[in-house]
Amino acid sequence: MLKFLYLQVNAGFQFDQVWSLYSVNRGENP
């Protein structure tokens, strides 16, 4: 259960990084 939670948080963090790069590339970063 704890490992699953860790993977969920880690995946969310990676998604946030990718989304940040995507937003920067589109010029929508605040």
PyMOL commands that set and color helices and strands:
alter all, ss='L'
color gray80, all
select helices_A, chain A and resi 2-26
alter helices_A, ss='H'
color red, helices_A
deselect
rebuild
show_as cartoon
